[in-house]
Amino acid sequence: MASRPTLLRERSASRDALAGALDILASGDVLTGDGRNQVAGLRYALRLAAR
């Protein structure tokens, strides 16, 4: 997010794809606890940006 802040500011196909990928990651069991926390933080940032 720090290197691509436009992903949060602009509604785009890239942002939608990122949200979809994060949903898939969150629903799987391949992430560590830290990884799950990072994905949750990114998903939260996308939700806030959509307001």
C-alpha distance matrix in Angstrom:
0.0 3.8 5.5 5.1 5.3 8.3 7.2 7.6 10.5 12.6 14.2 14.4 15.6 12.3 10.7 14.0 14.0 10.8 12.4 15.6 14.4 13.0 16.4 18.3 16.8 17.5 21.0 21.9 23.4 21.9 19.2 20.2 20.0 17.1 15.3 16.3 14.9 11.4 11.7 13.2 10.6 8.0 11.0 11.9 8.8 9.7 13.3 13.1 11.6 14.5 17.0
3.8 0.0 3.8 5.6 5.8 9.4 9.7 10.0 12.1 14.5 16.8 17.1 18.6 15.3 14.1 17.6 17.6 14.4 16.2 19.3 18.0 16.6 20.0 21.8 20.0 20.7 24.3 25.1 26.2 24.5 21.6 22.1 21.8 18.5 17.3 18.7 16.9 13.4 14.5 16.0 12.9 11.0 14.4 14.6 11.4 12.9 16.3 15.4 13.9 17.1 19.3
5.5 3.8 0.0 3.8 6.2 8.9 9.5 11.1 12.8 14.4 16.8 16.4 17.6 14.1 13.8 17.4 17.0 14.3 16.8 19.6 18.1 17.4 21.0 22.4 20.8 22.1 25.5 26.0 27.2 25.2 22.7 23.6 23.8 20.6 18.9 20.6 19.4 15.7 16.4 18.4 15.7 13.3 16.4 17.4 14.2 14.8 18.4 17.9 15.9 18.8 21.3
5.1 5.6 3.8 0.0 3.8 5.4 5.9 8.1 9.6 10.8 13.1 12.6 14.0 10.8 10.5 14.2 14.1 11.9 14.3 17.2 16.3 15.9 19.3 20.9 19.9 21.2 24.4 25.2 27.0 25.3 23.1 24.4 24.6 21.7 19.6 20.8 19.8 16.2 16.0 17.9 15.5 12.5 14.9 16.0 12.7 12.5 16.2 15.9 13.3 15.8 18.6
5.3 5.8 6.2 3.8 0.0 3.8 5.3 5.6 6.6 8.9 11.7 12.4 14.6 12.0 10.6 14.3 15.2 12.8 14.4 17.7 17.5 16.6 19.6 21.8 21.0 21.6 24.9 26.2 28.1 26.8 24.3 25.5 25.2 22.3 20.6 21.2 19.7 16.5 16.3 17.3 14.6 11.9 14.1 14.3 10.7 10.7 14.0 13.1 10.4 13.3 15.6
8.3 9.4 8.9 5.4 3.8 0.0 3.8 5.2 4.8 5.7 8.8 9.2 11.9 9.9 8.9 12.6 13.9 12.4 14.0 17.1 17.4 17.2 19.8 22.0 21.8 22.7 25.6 27.1 29.4 28.3 26.1 27.7 27.6 25.0 22.9 23.3 22.2 19.0 18.2 19.2 16.9 13.8 15.2 15.8 12.3 11.2 14.3 13.7 10.3 12.3 14.9
7.2 9.7 9.5 5.9 5.3 3.8 0.0 3.8 5.8 5.9 7.4 7.5 9.5 7.1 5.4 9.2 10.3 8.7 10.2 13.3 13.7 13.5 16.1 18.2 18.2 19.1 21.9 23.5 25.9 24.9 23.0 24.8 24.8 22.5 20.1 20.2 19.6 16.5 15.1 16.2 14.4 11.0 12.0 13.2 10.2 8.4 11.8 12.1 9.1 10.6 13.8
7.6 10.0 11.1 8.1 5.6 5.2 3.8 0.0 3.8 5.9 7.5 9.3 11.8 10.1 7.2 10.4 12.4 10.4 10.7 14.3 15.1 14.0 16.2 19.0 18.9 19.0 21.9 23.9 26.2 25.7 23.4 25.0 24.4 22.1 20.2 19.8 18.6 15.9 14.8 15.0 12.8 10.0 10.7 10.9 7.5 6.2 9.1 8.7 5.5 7.8 10.6
10.5 12.1 12.8 9.6 6.6 4.8 5.8 3.8 0.0 3.8 6.8 9.2 12.6 11.6 9.3 12.3 14.7 13.4 13.7 17.1 18.3 17.6 19.5 22.3 22.5 22.6 25.4 27.5 29.9 29.4 27.2 28.8 28.1 25.8 23.9 23.6 22.2 19.6 18.5 18.6 16.3 13.7 14.2 13.9 10.6 9.3 11.4 10.2 6.5 8.4 10.4
12.6 14.5 14.4 10.8 8.9 5.7 5.9 5.9 3.8 0.0 3.8 6.0 9.6 9.5 7.9 10.4 13.0 12.7 13.2 16.1 17.6 17.6 19.3 21.9 22.6 23.0 25.4 27.6 30.3 29.8 28.0 30.0 29.7 27.6 25.3 24.9 24.1 21.4 19.8 20.2 18.5 15.4 15.4 15.8 12.9 10.6 12.6 12.4 8.7 9.0 11.6
14.2 16.8 16.8 13.1 11.7 8.8 7.4 7.5 6.8 3.8 0.0 3.8 7.2 8.3 6.4 7.7 10.8 11.3 11.3 13.7 15.8 16.2 17.3 19.8 21.1 21.5 23.5 25.8 28.8 28.6 27.2 29.5 29.3 27.7 25.1 24.3 23.9 21.5 19.3 19.6 18.6 15.4 14.6 15.5 13.3 10.1 11.7 12.5 9.2 8.0 11.1
14.4 17.1 16.4 12.6 12.4 9.2 7.5 9.3 9.2 6.0 3.8 0.0 3.8 5.3 5.2 6.3 8.6 9.9 10.8 12.5 14.3 15.5 16.8 18.7 20.1 21.2 23.0 24.9 28.0 27.5 26.4 29.0 29.3 27.7 24.8 24.3 24.4 21.8 19.4 20.3 19.6 16.1 15.5 17.1 15.1 11.8 13.9 15.3 12.1 11.2 14.6
15.6 18.6 17.6 14.0 14.6 11.9 9.5 11.8 12.6 9.6 7.2 3.8 0.0 3.8 5.5 5.0 6.0 8.5 9.8 10.4 12.1 14.1 15.3 16.5 18.3 19.8 21.2 22.9 26.1 25.5 24.9 27.9 28.5 27.2 24.0 23.6 24.3 21.7 18.9 20.3 20.2 16.5 15.7 18.1 16.6 13.2 15.3 17.4 14.7 13.5 17.2
12.3 15.3 14.1 10.8 12.0 9.9 7.1 10.1 11.6 9.5 8.3 5.3 3.8 0.0 3.8 5.4 5.0 6.1 8.6 9.8 10.4 12.1 14.2 15.3 16.3 18.1 20.0 21.3 24.2 23.3 22.4 25.1 25.9 24.3 21.1 21.1 21.7 18.8 16.4 18.2 17.8 14.0 13.9 16.5 14.7 11.8 14.7 16.6 13.9 13.7 17.5
10.7 14.1 13.8 10.5 10.6 8.9 5.4 7.2 9.3 7.9 6.4 5.2 5.5 3.8 0.0 3.8 5.4 5.0 6.2 8.6 9.8 10.5 12.3 14.3 15.2 16.3 18.4 20.2 23.2 22.6 21.3 23.8 24.1 22.5 19.6 19.1 19.3 16.7 14.2 15.4 14.8 11.2 10.8 13.0 11.3 8.1 10.9 12.8 10.4 10.2 14.0
14.0 17.6 17.4 14.2 14.3 12.6 9.2 10.4 12.3 10.4 7.7 6.3 5.0 5.4 3.8 0.0 3.8 5.4 5.1 6.2 8.7 9.9 10.6 12.5 14.3 15.3 16.7 18.8 22.1 22.0 21.2 24.1 24.4 23.4 20.3 19.3 20.1 17.9 14.8 15.8 16.1 12.7 11.2 13.8 13.0 9.4 11.2 13.9 12.1 10.8 14.5
14.0 17.6 17.0 14.1 15.2 13.9 10.3 12.4 14.7 13.0 10.8 8.6 6.0 5.0 5.4 3.8 0.0 3.8 5.4 5.1 6.1 8.6 9.8 10.7 12.3 14.2 15.5 16.9 20.1 19.6 19.1 22.2 23.1 22.2 18.7 18.2 19.5 17.2 14.1 15.8 16.5 12.9 12.0 15.2 14.6 11.5 13.8 16.6 14.9 14.2 17.9
10.8 14.4 14.3 11.9 12.8 12.4 8.7 10.4 13.4 12.7 11.3 9.9 8.5 6.1 5.0 5.4 3.8 0.0 3.8 5.4 5.1 6.1 8.6 9.9 10.5 12.1 14.3 15.6 18.4 17.7 16.6 19.4 20.1 18.8 15.5 15.2 16.1 13.5 10.7 12.6 12.9 9.3 9.0 12.3 11.6 9.0 11.9 14.5 13.1 13.2 16.9
12.4 16.2 16.8 14.3 14.4 14.0 10.2 10.7 13.7 13.2 11.3 10.8 9.8 8.6 6.2 5.1 5.4 3.8 0.0 3.8 5.5 5.1 6.2 8.8 9.9 10.4 12.4 14.5 17.6 17.6 16.5 19.2 19.4 18.6 15.5 14.3 15.1 13.3 10.0 10.9 11.8 8.6 6.8 10.1 10.2 7.3 9.2 12.3 11.7 11.1 14.6
15.6 19.3 19.6 17.2 17.7 17.1 13.3 14.3 17.1 16.1 13.7 12.5 10.4 9.8 8.6 6.2 5.1 5.4 3.8 0.0 3.8 5.4 5.1 6.4 8.7 9.9 10.8 12.7 16.2 16.4 16.1 19.3 20.0 19.7 16.3 15.0 16.7 15.2 11.6 12.8 14.5 11.7 9.7 13.2 13.8 11.0 12.4 15.8 15.3 14.3 17.7
14.4 18.0 18.1 16.3 17.5 17.4 13.7 15.1 18.3 17.6 15.8 14.3 12.1 10.4 9.8 8.7 6.1 5.1 5.5 3.8 0.0 3.8 5.4 5.1 6.2 8.6 10.0 10.9 14.0 13.5 13.2 16.5 17.7 17.2 13.6 13.0 15.0 13.2 9.8 12.1 13.7 10.9 10.0 13.8 14.3 12.2 14.2 17.4 16.9 16.6 20.1
13.0 16.6 17.4 15.9 16.6 17.2 13.5 14.0 17.6 17.6 16.2 15.5 14.1 12.1 10.5 9.9 8.6 6.1 5.1 5.4 3.8 0.0 3.8 5.4 5.0 6.0 8.6 10.0 12.7 12.6 11.4 14.3 14.8 14.3 11.0 9.8 11.5 10.0 6.3 8.3 10.2 7.8 6.7 10.5 11.5 10.1 11.9 14.9 15.1 15.3 18.4
16.4 20.0 21.0 19.3 19.6 19.8 16.1 16.2 19.5 19.3 17.3 16.8 15.3 14.2 12.3 10.6 9.8 8.6 6.2 5.1 5.4 3.8 0.0 3.8 5.5 5.1 6.2 8.8 12.1 12.9 12.4 15.4 15.7 16.0 13.0 10.9 12.9 12.4 8.6 9.3 12.0 10.3 7.9 11.3 13.2 11.4 12.1 15.6 16.3 15.6 18.5
18.3 21.8 22.4 20.9 21.8 22.0 18.2 19.0 22.3 21.9 19.8 18.7 16.5 15.3 14.3 12.5 10.7 9.9 8.8 6.4 5.1 5.4 3.8 0.0 3.8 5.5 5.3 6.4 10.0 10.6 11.1 14.6 15.7 16.4 13.0 11.4 14.3 13.7 10.2 11.7 14.6 12.9 11.3 14.8 16.5 14.8 15.8 19.3 19.7 19.1 22.2
16.8 20.0 20.8 19.9 21.0 21.8 18.2 18.9 22.5 22.6 21.1 20.1 18.3 16.3 15.2 14.3 12.3 10.5 9.9 8.7 6.2 5.0 5.5 3.8 0.0 3.8 5.5 5.4 7.9 7.8 7.5 11.0 12.3 12.8 9.3 8.2 11.3 10.7 7.5 9.8 12.6 11.4 10.6 14.0 15.7 14.8 16.2 19.2 19.9 20.0 22.9
17.5 20.7 22.1 21.2 21.6 22.7 19.1 19.0 22.6 23.0 21.5 21.2 19.8 18.1 16.3 15.3 14.2 12.1 10.4 9.9 8.6 6.0 5.1 5.5 3.8 0.0 3.8 5.6 7.8 9.0 8.0 10.7 10.9 11.9 9.2 6.6 9.4 9.9 6.7 7.5 11.0 10.7 9.2 12.1 14.5 14.0 14.6 17.6 19.0 19.0 21.5
21.0 24.3 25.5 24.4 24.9 25.6 21.9 21.9 25.4 25.4 23.5 23.0 21.2 20.0 18.4 16.7 15.5 14.3 12.4 10.8 10.0 8.6 6.2 5.3 5.5 3.8 0.0 3.8 6.9 9.2 9.7 12.6 13.1 14.8 12.2 9.6 12.7 13.6 10.5 11.0 14.6 14.2 12.3 15.1 17.7 16.8 17.0 20.3 21.6 21.2 23.6
21.9 25.1 26.0 25.2 26.2 27.1 23.5 23.9 27.5 27.6 25.8 24.9 22.9 21.3 20.2 18.8 16.9 15.6 14.5 12.7 10.9 10.0 8.8 6.4 5.4 5.6 3.8 0.0 3.8 5.8 7.4 10.6 12.1 14.1 11.4 9.7 13.3 14.1 11.5 12.8 16.2 15.9 14.7 17.7 20.0 19.3 20.0 23.1 24.3 24.1 26.7
23.4 26.2 27.2 27.0 28.1 29.4 25.9 26.2 29.9 30.3 28.8 28.0 26.1 24.2 23.2 22.1 20.1 18.4 17.6 16.2 14.0 12.7 12.1 10.0 7.9 7.8 6.9 3.8 0.0 3.8 5.7 8.2 10.0 12.5 10.5 9.2 12.9 14.2 12.5 13.8 17.1 17.4 16.7 19.4 21.8 21.6 22.4 25.2 26.6 26.8 29.3
21.9 24.5 25.2 25.3 26.8 28.3 24.9 25.7 29.4 29.8 28.6 27.5 25.5 23.3 22.6 22.0 19.6 17.7 17.6 16.4 13.5 12.6 12.9 10.6 7.8 9.0 9.2 5.8 3.8 0.0 3.8 6.8 9.8 11.4 9.0 9.2 12.9 13.3 12.0 14.3 17.1 17.0 17.1 19.9 21.8 21.8 23.1 25.8 26.8 27.4 30.0
19.2 21.6 22.7 23.1 24.3 26.1 23.0 23.4 27.2 28.0 27.2 26.4 24.9 22.4 21.3 21.2 19.1 16.6 16.5 16.1 13.2 11.4 12.4 11.1 7.5 8.0 9.7 7.4 5.7 3.8 0.0 3.8 6.5 7.7 5.3 5.9 9.3 9.8 9.2 11.4 13.9 14.2 14.8 17.3 19.0 19.5 21.0 23.3 24.4 25.4 27.9
20.2 22.1 23.6 24.4 25.5 27.7 24.8 25.0 28.8 30.0 29.5 29.0 27.9 25.1 23.8 24.1 22.2 19.4 19.2 19.3 16.5 14.3 15.4 14.6 11.0 10.7 12.6 10.6 8.2 6.8 3.8 0.0 3.8 5.4 5.0 6.2 8.6 9.8 10.5 12.2 14.2 15.4 16.4 18.2 20.0 21.1 22.5 24.3 25.8 27.1 29.3
20.0 21.8 23.8 24.6 25.2 27.6 24.8 24.4 28.1 29.7 29.3 29.3 28.5 25.9 24.1 24.4 23.1 20.1 19.4 20.0 17.7 14.8 15.7 15.7 12.3 10.9 13.1 12.1 10.0 9.8 6.5 3.8 0.0 3.8 5.4 5.1 6.3 8.7 10.0 10.5 12.4 14.4 15.3 16.5 18.5 20.2 21.0 22.6 24.5 26.0 27.7
17.1 18.5 20.6 21.7 22.3 25.0 22.5 22.1 25.8 27.6 27.7 27.7 27.2 24.3 22.5 23.4 22.2 18.8 18.6 19.7 17.2 14.3 16.0 16.4 12.8 11.9 14.8 14.1 12.5 11.4 7.7 5.4 3.8 0.0 3.8 5.4 5.1 6.3 8.7 9.8 10.6 12.5 14.3 15.3 16.7 18.6 20.0 21.1 22.7 24.7 26.5
15.3 17.3 18.9 19.6 20.6 22.9 20.1 20.2 23.9 25.3 25.1 24.8 24.0 21.1 19.6 20.3 18.7 15.5 15.5 16.3 13.6 11.0 13.0 13.0 9.3 9.2 12.2 11.4 10.5 9.0 5.3 5.0 5.4 3.8 0.0 3.8 5.4 5.1 6.2 8.5 9.8 10.7 12.3 14.1 15.4 16.7 18.4 20.0 21.2 22.9 25.1
16.3 18.7 20.6 20.8 21.2 23.3 20.2 19.8 23.6 24.9 24.3 24.3 23.6 21.1 19.1 19.3 18.2 15.2 14.3 15.0 13.0 9.8 10.9 11.4 8.2 6.6 9.6 9.7 9.2 9.2 5.9 6.2 5.1 5.4 3.8 0.0 3.8 5.4 5.1 6.0 8.6 9.9 10.4 12.1 14.2 15.4 16.4 18.3 20.0 21.2 23.2
14.9 16.9 19.4 19.8 19.7 22.2 19.6 18.6 22.2 24.1 23.9 24.4 24.3 21.7 19.3 20.1 19.5 16.1 15.1 16.7 15.0 11.5 12.9 14.3 11.3 9.4 12.7 13.3 12.9 12.9 9.3 8.6 6.3 5.1 5.4 3.8 0.0 3.8 5.5 5.0 6.2 8.7 9.9 10.4 12.4 14.4 15.3 16.4 18.4 20.1 21.7
11.4 13.4 15.7 16.2 16.5 19.0 16.5 15.9 19.6 21.4 21.5 21.8 21.7 18.8 16.7 17.9 17.2 13.5 13.3 15.2 13.2 10.0 12.4 13.7 10.7 9.9 13.6 14.1 14.2 13.3 9.8 9.8 8.7 6.3 5.1 5.4 3.8 0.0 3.8 5.4 5.1 6.3 8.7 9.8 10.6 12.6 14.3 15.4 16.6 18.7 20.7
11.7 14.5 16.4 16.0 16.3 18.2 15.1 14.8 18.5 19.8 19.3 19.4 18.9 16.4 14.2 14.8 14.1 10.7 10.0 11.6 9.8 6.3 8.6 10.2 7.5 6.7 10.5 11.5 12.5 12.0 9.2 10.5 10.0 8.7 6.2 5.1 5.5 3.8 0.0 3.8 5.4 5.1 6.1 8.5 9.9 10.7 12.3 14.3 15.4 16.7 19.1
13.2 16.0 18.4 17.9 17.3 19.2 16.2 15.0 18.6 20.2 19.6 20.3 20.3 18.2 15.4 15.8 15.8 12.6 10.9 12.8 12.1 8.3 9.3 11.7 9.8 7.5 11.0 12.8 13.8 14.3 11.4 12.2 10.5 9.8 8.5 6.0 5.0 5.4 3.8 0.0 3.8 5.5 5.1 6.1 8.6 9.9 10.5 12.3 14.2 15.5 17.2
10.6 12.9 15.7 15.5 14.6 16.9 14.4 12.8 16.3 18.5 18.6 19.6 20.2 17.8 14.8 16.1 16.5 12.9 11.8 14.5 13.7 10.2 12.0 14.6 12.6 11.0 14.6 16.2 17.1 17.1 13.9 14.2 12.4 10.6 9.8 8.6 6.2 5.1 5.4 3.8 0.0 3.8 5.5 5.1 6.2 8.7 9.9 10.6 12.3 14.4 16.0
8.0 11.0 13.3 12.5 11.9 13.8 11.0 10.0 13.7 15.4 15.4 16.1 16.5 14.0 11.2 12.7 12.9 9.3 8.6 11.7 10.9 7.8 10.3 12.9 11.4 10.7 14.2 15.9 17.4 17.0 14.2 15.4 14.4 12.5 10.7 9.9 8.7 6.3 5.1 5.5 3.8 0.0 3.8 5.3 5.0 6.3 8.7 9.9 10.6 12.5 14.9
11.0 14.4 16.4 14.9 14.1 15.2 12.0 10.7 14.2 15.4 14.6 15.5 15.7 13.9 10.8 11.2 12.0 9.0 6.8 9.7 10.0 6.7 7.9 11.3 10.6 9.2 12.3 14.7 16.7 17.1 14.8 16.4 15.3 14.3 12.3 10.4 9.9 8.7 6.1 5.1 5.5 3.8 0.0 3.8 5.5 5.2 6.3 8.7 9.9 10.8 13.1
11.9 14.6 17.4 16.0 14.3 15.8 13.2 10.9 13.9 15.8 15.5 17.1 18.1 16.5 13.0 13.8 15.2 12.3 10.1 13.2 13.8 10.5 11.3 14.8 14.0 12.1 15.1 17.7 19.4 19.9 17.3 18.2 16.5 15.3 14.1 12.1 10.4 9.8 8.5 6.1 5.1 5.3 3.8 0.0 3.8 5.4 5.1 6.2 8.6 9.9 11.3
8.8 11.4 14.2 12.7 10.7 12.3 10.2 7.5 10.6 12.9 13.3 15.1 16.6 14.7 11.3 13.0 14.6 11.6 10.2 13.8 14.3 11.5 13.2 16.5 15.7 14.5 17.7 20.0 21.8 21.8 19.0 20.0 18.5 16.7 15.4 14.2 12.4 10.6 9.9 8.6 6.2 5.0 5.5 3.8 0.0 3.8 5.5 5.2 6.1 8.7 10.4
9.7 12.9 14.8 12.5 10.7 11.2 8.4 6.2 9.3 10.6 10.1 11.8 13.2 11.8 8.1 9.4 11.5 9.0 7.3 11.0 12.2 10.1 11.4 14.8 14.8 14.0 16.8 19.3 21.6 21.8 19.5 21.1 20.2 18.6 16.7 15.4 14.4 12.6 10.7 9.9 8.7 6.3 5.2 5.4 3.8 0.0 3.8 5.5 5.1 6.3 9.1
13.3 16.3 18.4 16.2 14.0 14.3 11.8 9.1 11.4 12.6 11.7 13.9 15.3 14.7 10.9 11.2 13.8 11.9 9.2 12.4 14.2 11.9 12.1 15.8 16.2 14.6 17.0 20.0 22.4 23.1 21.0 22.5 21.0 20.0 18.4 16.4 15.3 14.3 12.3 10.5 9.9 8.7 6.3 5.1 5.5 3.8 0.0 3.8 5.4 5.2 7.0
13.1 15.4 17.9 15.9 13.1 13.7 12.1 8.7 10.2 12.4 12.5 15.3 17.4 16.6 12.8 13.9 16.6 14.5 12.3 15.8 17.4 14.9 15.6 19.3 19.2 17.6 20.3 23.1 25.2 25.8 23.3 24.3 22.6 21.1 20.0 18.3 16.4 15.4 14.3 12.3 10.6 9.9 8.7 6.2 5.2 5.5 3.8 0.0 3.8 5.4 5.6
11.6 13.9 15.9 13.3 10.4 10.3 9.1 5.5 6.5 8.7 9.2 12.1 14.7 13.9 10.4 12.1 14.9 13.1 11.7 15.3 16.9 15.1 16.3 19.7 19.9 19.0 21.6 24.3 26.6 26.8 24.4 25.8 24.5 22.7 21.2 20.0 18.4 16.6 15.4 14.2 12.3 10.6 9.9 8.6 6.1 5.1 5.4 3.8 0.0 3.8 5.5
14.5 17.1 18.8 15.8 13.3 12.3 10.6 7.8 8.4 9.0 8.0 11.2 13.5 13.7 10.2 10.8 14.2 13.2 11.1 14.3 16.6 15.3 15.6 19.1 20.0 19.0 21.2 24.1 26.8 27.4 25.4 27.1 26.0 24.7 22.9 21.2 20.1 18.7 16.7 15.5 14.4 12.5 10.8 9.9 8.7 6.3 5.2 5.4 3.8 0.0 3.8
17.0 19.3 21.3 18.6 15.6 14.9 13.8 10.6 10.4 11.6 11.1 14.6 17.2 17.5 14.0 14.5 17.9 16.9 14.6 17.7 20.1 18.4 18.5 22.2 22.9 21.5 23.6 26.7 29.3 30.0 27.9 29.3 27.7 26.5 25.1 23.2 21.7 20.7 19.1 17.2 16.0 14.9 13.1 11.3 10.4 9.1 7.0 5.6 5.5 3.8 0.0
